[in-house]
Amino acid sequence: MADRYALRKELPQSWSIIDVFTGQPAVVRQRVMVGMSPRDAEDMVAQMNARDVKRRERAERKT
């Protein structure tokens, strides 16, 4: 299963999390995931992809 979210370097030490399906910055709890430190961005993208895998697995079981 492909990851839904990826990192994109904007400036030195500034990263965004991108929804690879839409090409747009991801939004979590009404916060746009841009201008993040490398460490925060890496941690968040890993969490977001893990949650997305679980969500898609649940959706597949329902069909």
GROMACS elastic network, one bead per residue, 0.5 to 0.9 nm:
[ bonds ]
;  ai    aj funct       b0    kb
    1     4     6  0.89944   500
    1    53     6  0.76405   500
    2    53     6  0.88202   500
    3     6     6  0.73144   500
    3    20     6  0.79710   500
    3    49     6  0.59324   500
    3    50     6  0.86744   500
    3    52     6  0.81373   500
    3    53     6  0.78996   500
    4    18     6  0.83541   500
    4    19     6  0.58536   500
    4    20     6  0.55368   500
    4    21     6  0.65803   500
    4    48     6  0.83821   500
    4    49     6  0.62311   500
    4    52     6  0.71994   500
    4    53     6  0.85618   500
    5    17     6  0.63960   500
    5    18     6  0.55033   500
    5    20     6  0.56472   500
    5    21     6  0.82477   500
    5    26     6  0.77082   500
    5    45     6  0.62630   500
    5    46     6  0.84367   500
    5    48     6  0.71162   500
    5    49     6  0.61047   500
    5    52     6  0.88805   500
    6    16     6  0.83038   500
    6    17     6  0.56082   500
    6    18     6  0.52781   500
    6    19     6  0.66632   500
    6    20     6  0.65494   500
    6    45     6  0.66389   500
    6    49     6  0.86743   500
    7    15     6  0.66042   500
    7    16     6  0.57444   500
    7    18     6  0.61078   500
    7    41     6  0.71880   500
    7    42     6  0.74947   500
    7    45     6  0.71938   500
    8    14     6  0.87933   500
    8    15     6  0.56255   500
    8    16     6  0.51934   500
    8    17     6  0.62639   500
    8    18     6  0.67798   500
    9    12     6  0.73540   500
    9    13     6  0.78488   500
    9    14     6  0.62067   500
    9    16     6  0.64194   500
    9    17     6  0.89446   500
    9    38     6  0.86928   500
   10    13     6  0.81180   500
   10    14     6  0.55552   500
   10    15     6  0.53716   500
   10    16     6  0.67721   500
   10    34     6  0.84213   500
   10    35     6  0.75805   500
   11    15     6  0.70227   500
   11    35     6  0.84365   500
   12    15     6  0.81595   500
   13    35     6  0.84347   500
   13    36     6  0.77653   500
   13    37     6  0.57622   500
   13    38     6  0.60853   500
   14    34     6  0.77123   500
   14    36     6  0.52952   500
   14    37     6  0.54416   500
   14    38     6  0.66310   500
   14    41     6  0.88245   500
   15    33     6  0.84231   500
   15    34     6  0.61699   500
   15    35     6  0.54186   500
   15    37     6  0.62117   500
   15    38     6  0.61254   500
   15    40     6  0.89678   500
   15    41     6  0.64307   500
   15    42     6  0.89986   500
   16    25     6  0.66523   500
   16    26     6  0.81450   500
   16    32     6  0.86662   500
   16    33     6  0.55990   500
   16    35     6  0.59672   500
   16    36     6  0.62088   500
   16    37     6  0.88545   500
   16    41     6  0.69106   500
   17    24     6  0.85764   500
   17    25     6  0.57122   500
   17    26     6  0.57548   500
   17    27     6  0.86987   500
   17    32     6  0.86202   500
   17    33     6  0.54838   500
   17    34     6  0.65222   500
   17    36     6  0.85171   500
   17    41     6  0.67871   500
   17    42     6  0.87922   500
   17    44     6  0.82727   500
   17    45     6  0.65577   500
   18    21     6  0.86758   500
   18    22     6  0.81425   500
   18    23     6  0.61191   500
   18    24     6  0.55717   500
   18    26     6  0.52897   500
   18    33     6  0.78304   500
   18    34     6  0.87245   500
   18    45     6  0.89223   500
   19    22     6  0.55968   500
   19    23     6  0.54925   500
   19    24     6  0.56427   500
   19    25     6  0.59911   500
   19    26     6  0.54033   500
   19    27     6  0.89194   500
   20    23     6  0.50521   500
   20    24     6  0.74673   500
   20    25     6  0.88964   500
   21    24     6  0.82589   500
   22    25     6  0.84868   500
   23    26     6  0.88797   500
   25    32     6  0.64643   500
   25    33     6  0.60943   500
   25    34     6  0.68952   500
   26    31     6  0.83690   500
   26    32     6  0.59647   500
   26    33     6  0.55148   500
   26    34     6  0.82245   500
   27    30     6  0.58779   500
   27    31     6  0.53053   500
   27    33     6  0.58265   500
   28    31     6  0.51940   500
   28    32     6  0.65415   500
   28    33     6  0.71360   500
   29    32     6  0.84444   500
   31    34     6  0.86922   500
   32    35     6  0.89922   500
   33    36     6  0.70220   500
   33    41     6  0.81057   500
   34    41     6  0.86733   500
   35    41     6  0.88829   500
   36    39     6  0.81434   500
   36    40     6  0.62544   500
   36    41     6  0.56558   500
   37    40     6  0.53171   500
   37    41     6  0.60064   500
   37    42     6  0.85378   500
   38    41     6  0.51798   500
   38    42     6  0.60914   500
   38    43     6  0.86262   500
   39    42     6  0.51976   500
   39    43     6  0.61981   500
   39    44     6  0.85449   500
   40    43     6  0.52157   500
   40    44     6  0.60095   500
   40    45     6  0.85167   500
   41    44     6  0.51457   500
   41    45     6  0.59836   500
   41    46     6  0.85122   500
   42    45     6  0.53549   500
   42    46     6  0.62702   500
   42    47     6  0.87609   500
   43    46     6  0.53606   500
   43    47     6  0.64033   500
   43    48     6  0.87580   500
   44    47     6  0.51142   500
   44    48     6  0.60565   500
   44    49     6  0.85635   500
   45    48     6  0.50364   500
   45    49     6  0.60456   500
   45    50     6  0.84887   500
   46    49     6  0.52946   500
   46    50     6  0.61689   500
   46    51     6  0.86941   500
   47    50     6  0.51510   500
   47    51     6  0.62256   500
   47    52     6  0.85957   500
   48    51     6  0.51949   500
   48    52     6  0.61281   500
   48    53     6  0.87048   500
   49    53     6  0.61771   500
   49    54     6  0.87026   500
   50    53     6  0.52539   500
   50    54     6  0.64690   500
   50    55     6  0.87608   500
   51    54     6  0.52024   500
   51    55     6  0.61861   500
   51    56     6  0.87067   500
   52    56     6  0.61361   500
   52    57     6  0.85225   500
   53    56     6  0.52137   500
   53    57     6  0.61139   500
   53    58     6  0.86556   500
   54    57     6  0.50983   500
   54    58     6  0.62335   500
   54    59     6  0.86528   500
   55    58     6  0.52422   500
   55    59     6  0.62765   500
   55    60     6  0.87492   500
   56    60     6  0.61468   500
   56    61     6  0.86987   500
   57    60     6  0.51273   500
   57    61     6  0.63600   500
   57    62     6  0.88758   500
   58    61     6  0.52384   500
   58    62     6  0.65409   500
   59    62     6  0.52709   500
   59    63     6  0.68041   500
   60    63     6  0.54516   500
